[in-house]
Amino acid sequence: MTAVNLNEEITFSFIVPVYNEQDVLEDFYRRLATVVDRLGETYEIVFVDDGSQDRSGDILRQLARTDSHVKVVELSRNFGHQLAVTAGYDFAAGQAVISLDADCQHPPEIIPQLVNRWRDGYEVVYTVRKTTAGVPLLRRRIGRLAYLAIRLISGVDLTDQADFRLLDQKAVRALRTTREQARFVRGLVRWIGFRHTAVEYEAPSRAAGQSKYTLRQLAGMAGAGVFNFSLRPLRLAAVLGGVMLTGAVVYGVVAIVLWPLGLCPGAWANVTAVVAGLFGLQFVILGILGEYVGRIFEEAKGRPLYIVRQTMGFGKTQRDTQGHRATDESHQRGPKVFA
């Protein structure tokens, strides 16, 4: 490995969120380094340790000591995959930034395809999974249902897209301006625009261990995709209320017409139906309102998206950074480090 000049402009930044991946980290690093060395450009690999509780942190620190391309951002606790990816974008300095996971389900070998599309002039090159080996059928179905809900309600089609993508530096700067707490990076990447294209790939099974992306996190991602990018649920609640009101009016008219004929349902049946319908409608509307109010509450607290415990490999001038909100004018990377 050649030494990195801190003042030299970096062409490619590779950001890798890590959470308890001790069994695959060294193999992943070797595969990634082999691929990026062949690109023949300056690069950095920014590993974001998302509060790992195994030996992942020790392995990353050793890699940073032996390879000057490797830089480590260690978060103070586990903040979740989407925030770890966000931290990577905040610290990356390359003209193009490529994000991928350390579990080897994002094969580094297709990185040259992403780079070629970037050199063709595309500013966002995202990947689409054709197949994913080793994922249970039920998990795949739940994932597709989550993406279907996002597409139908918010109008954003992200089916089978992965957090394996290349962003031009311009797109990264735009992404850094979005600081909402409930992060859904795939949706934000689509929202910022720019020229984009897709590269398909087949995801292999995990090299070791089990997926860290739980069903709860998947549900959270679906919620962020729905409520962060659309007002349709609120409008749907209004439509539902209108339908319920229309149904009640029609029911009343029909009951009045049938009453002289003795065919009208009993009073208790009428009252029960109306009360049950109205209470159900109210709870649906309150639940939708609660989602939006809860998100407003989280944003109003103004907390940083994540907290960095320490960094390695960035150099002193890059380590002593300030503020958690990255701006286009900032010449330093990342938030304040708590050492």
C-alpha positions in Angstrom: 0.0 0.0 0.0 1.3 3.5 -0.9 1.2 6.3 1.7 -1.5 8.9 1.5 -0.7 12.6 1.3 -3.3 14.3 3.5 -3.1 17.4 1.2 -3.7 15.3 -1.9 -7.1 15.4 -3.5 -9.0 12.1 -3.0 -10.8 10.7 -6.0 -12.8 7.9 -4.3 -14.1 7.6 -0.7 -15.5 4.2 0.3 -17.8 4.4 3.4 -18.5 1.2 5.2 -20.8 1.0 8.3 -19.8 -1.8 10.7 -21.7 -3.4 13.5 -20.4 -6.6 15.0 -18.7 -7.9 11.8 -15.5 -9.3 13.3 -15.8 -12.6 11.3 -15.9 -10.9 7.9 -14.0 -7.6 8.3 -10.5 -8.7 7.3 -11.8 -10.7 4.3 -14.0 -7.8 3.2 -11.1 -5.4 3.5 -8.8 -7.5 1.4 -11.4 -7.8 -1.4 -12.2 -4.1 -1.3 -8.5 -3.1 -1.3 -7.8 -5.4 -4.2 -10.5 -3.8 -6.3 -9.8 -0.2 -5.5 -6.1 -0.5 -6.0 -6.8 -1.5 -9.6 -8.7 1.7 -10.2 -5.4 3.5 -10.2 -6.8 6.6 -8.3 -6.3 8.1 -4.9 -8.8 6.8 -2.3 -9.7 6.4 1.3 -11.8 3.8 3.1 -13.9 5.3 5.9 -15.1 2.6 8.3 -17.9 3.7 10.7 -17.9 1.6 13.8 -21.6 1.8 14.9 -21.0 0.8 18.5 -19.8 -2.8 17.8 -19.5 -5.0 20.9 -17.2 -7.6 19.4 -13.7 -7.3 18.1 -14.7 -5.2 15.1 -13.3 -2.0 16.7 -9.9 -3.6 17.4 -9.7 -5.0 13.9 -10.5 -1.6 12.4 -7.9 0.2 14.5 -5.3 -2.3 13.4 -6.2 -1.8 9.8 -5.9 2.0 10.2 -2.4 1.6 11.7 -1.1 -0.6 8.9 -2.9 1.0 5.9 -2.9 4.8 5.6 -5.9 4.6 3.2 -8.0 3.3 6.1 -9.8 5.8 8.4 -12.1 4.9 11.3 -15.0 6.8 12.8 -16.1 5.2 16.1 -19.5 6.2 17.2 -20.3 6.5 21.0 -23.0 3.8 20.8 -25.1 2.0 18.2 -27.1 4.6 16.3 -28.4 2.3 13.6 -27.3 1.6 10.0 -28.8 4.7 8.4 -27.1 7.1 10.8 -23.8 5.2 10.4 -24.1 5.7 6.7 -24.9 9.4 7.3 -21.7 9.7 9.4 -19.7 8.2 6.6 -21.0 10.7 4.1 -20.2 13.5 6.6 -16.5 12.4 6.8 -16.0 11.4 3.2 -13.8 13.8 1.1 -13.7 12.0 -2.3 -14.9 13.4 -5.6 -17.0 10.3 -5.7 -18.3 8.5 -2.6 -19.2 4.8 -2.7 -21.2 3.3 0.2 -21.3 -0.5 0.8 -21.8 -2.9 3.7 -19.1 -5.0 5.3 -21.1 -8.3 5.2 -19.9 -9.0 1.6 -23.5 -8.9 0.3 -22.5 -5.8 -1.5 -19.7 -7.4 -3.7 -16.8 -5.0 -4.1 -16.1 -6.5 -7.5 -18.9 -4.5 -9.2 -17.4 -1.2 -8.0 -15.7 -0.6 -11.4 -19.2 -0.7 -13.0 -20.4 2.1 -10.7 -17.2 4.1 -11.5 -17.7 3.7 -15.2 -21.3 5.0 -15.0 -20.0 8.0 -12.9 -17.4 8.7 -15.6 -20.2 8.6 -18.1 -21.6 11.7 -16.4 -24.1 10.2 -13.9 -24.0 11.8 -10.4 -26.0 9.1 -8.6 -25.3 5.5 -9.5 -27.5 3.2 -7.3 -27.6 -0.6 -7.3 -30.7 -2.9 -7.6 -30.6 -6.4 -6.3 -31.8 -9.0 -8.8 -31.6 -11.8 -6.2 -30.3 -12.2 -2.6 -28.9 -15.6 -1.6 -29.6 -17.0 1.8 -32.5 -14.7 2.7 -35.6 -16.6 4.0 -38.7 -16.3 1.8 -40.7 -14.7 4.6 -38.1 -12.0 5.1 -38.1 -11.3 1.3 -41.9 -11.0 1.3 -41.9 -8.6 4.2 -39.3 -6.5 2.6 -41.3 -6.3 -0.7 -44.4 -5.4 1.3 -42.5 -2.6 3.0 -41.3 -1.2 -0.4 -44.8 -1.6 -1.8 -46.3 0.5 1.0 -43.7 3.2 0.4 -44.4 3.2 -3.3 -48.2 3.3 -3.0 -48.4 5.9 -0.2 -45.4 8.2 -0.9 -45.0 7.6 -4.6 -41.3 6.8 -4.3 -40.3 3.5 -6.0 -37.3 2.1 -4.2 -38.0 -1.6 -4.8 -34.9 -3.8 -4.2 -32.5 -0.8 -4.1 -29.6 -1.2 -1.7 -27.4 1.2 0.3 -24.7 0.2 -2.2 -24.3 3.3 -4.3 -22.0 5.9 -5.8 -22.6 9.6 -5.2 -20.8 12.4 -6.9 -19.3 15.0 -4.6 -22.1 17.5 -5.6 -24.8 15.0 -4.5 -23.0 14.3 -1.2 -23.0 18.0 -0.4 -26.7 18.2 -1.1 -27.3 15.1 1.0 -25.5 16.6 3.9 -28.0 19.5 4.1 -30.8 17.0 5.0 -30.6 16.4 8.7 -33.9 14.9 9.7 -33.8 12.4 12.6 -35.7 9.6 11.1 -33.2 8.8 8.4 -34.1 7.0 5.2 -31.1 7.6 3.0 -32.4 5.8 -0.1 -35.4 8.1 -0.1 -33.2 11.2 0.5 -30.9 10.2 -2.4 -33.9 10.0 -4.7 -35.3 13.3 -3.3 -32.1 15.4 -3.9 -32.3 14.6 -7.6 -29.3 14.8 -10.0 -28.7 12.5 -12.9 -29.1 8.9 -11.8 -28.8 5.4 -13.2 -29.0 1.9 -11.9 -26.6 -1.1 -11.9 -28.1 -4.6 -11.3 -26.3 -7.2 -9.3 -26.8 -10.5 -7.6 -26.3 -10.3 -3.8 -24.5 -13.4 -2.4 -25.3 -14.8 1.0 -23.6 -13.3 4.1 -20.0 -14.4 4.5 -20.6 -15.1 8.2 -23.1 -14.4 10.9 -26.7 -13.2 10.6 -28.2 -10.0 9.3 -28.1 -7.1 11.7 -31.1 -5.5 10.0 -34.0 -6.6 12.2 -37.7 -6.6 11.3 -38.1 -3.7 13.7 -35.6 -1.7 11.7 -37.3 -2.7 8.5 -40.6 -1.4 9.9 -38.9 1.8 10.9 -37.5 2.2 7.4 -41.0 1.7 5.9 -42.4 4.3 8.3 -39.7 6.8 7.4 -40.3 6.2 3.8 -44.0 6.8 4.2 -44.2 9.7 6.7 -41.0 11.5 5.7 -41.8 11.9 2.1 -45.6 12.3 1.8 -48.7 13.9 3.2 -50.9 11.2 1.6 -51.7 9.4 4.9 -53.2 12.7 6.2 -55.2 13.1 3.0 -56.2 9.5 3.1 -57.6 10.0 6.6 -59.7 12.9 5.3 -60.9 10.8 2.4 -61.7 7.9 4.8 -63.7 10.3 7.0 -65.6 11.5 4.0 -66.4 8.0 3.0 -67.6 7.1 6.5 -69.8 10.2 6.7 -71.3 9.4 3.2 -72.0 5.9 4.3 -73.7 7.1 7.5 -75.9 9.4 5.5 -76.8 6.7 3.0 -77.5 4.3 5.8 -79.8 6.9 7.5 -81.7 7.5 4.3 -82.2 3.7 3.6 -83.3 3.2 7.3 -85.9 5.9 6.9 -87.2 4.5 3.7 -87.4 0.9 5.1 -88.8 2.0 8.5 -92.5 2.1 7.4 -92.1 -1.4 5.9 -90.8 -2.8 9.2 -87.5 -3.8 7.6 -85.3 -1.3 9.4 -82.7 -2.8 11.7 -83.2 -2.4 15.4 -82.1 0.7 17.3 -79.3 -1.0 19.1 -77.9 -2.4 15.9 -77.9 1.1 14.4 -76.2 2.7 17.4 -73.6 0.0 17.7 -72.7 0.2 14.0 -72.4 4.0 14.0 -70.4 4.2 17.2 -68.0 1.4 16.2 -67.4 3.0 12.8 -66.8 6.5 14.3 -64.5 5.2 17.0 -62.5 3.2 14.5 -62.2 6.2 12.2 -61.1 8.4 15.0 -58.4 6.0 16.2 -57.1 5.7 12.6 -56.9 9.5 12.2 -55.3 9.9 15.7 -52.7 7.3 14.9 -51.7 9.0 11.6 -51.6 12.4 13.4 -49.6 10.9 16.1 -46.9 9.7 13.7 -46.5 13.2 12.2 -46.6 14.9 15.6 -44.1 12.4 17.0 -41.7 13.2 14.2 -42.1 16.9 14.7 -41.3 16.3 18.4 -38.1 14.5 17.5 -37.0 17.2 15.1 -37.8 20.0 17.6 -35.3 18.6 20.2 -32.5 19.4 17.8 -30.2 16.6 19.0 -27.2 15.6 16.8 -27.8 12.7 14.5 -24.9 10.8 16.1 -22.0 11.3 18.4 -18.4 10.4 17.5 -16.3 8.9 20.3 -13.0 9.0 18.4 -11.5 8.8 15.0 -8.3 7.4 13.5 -6.4 8.1 10.3 -7.8 11.6 9.5 -4.9 13.6 10.9 -5.1 16.2 13.7 -6.6 19.0 11.6 -9.4 16.8 10.4 -9.9 15.2 13.8 -10.6 18.4 15.7 -13.8 19.2 13.9 -16.7 21.2 15.1 -20.5 21.0 14.8 -22.7 18.2 13.7 -24.3 19.9 10.8 -22.2 19.7 7.7 -22.3 22.6 5.3 -21.0 23.3 1.8 -18.6 25.9 3.2 -17.0 23.6 5.8 -13.4 22.5 5.1 -13.4 20.1 8.0 -15.1 16.8 8.2 -17.7 15.4 10.6 -19.0 16.4 14.0 -17.2 17.2 17.2 -15.2 14.3 18.5 -15.6 13.4 22.2 -12.3 11.8 23.2 
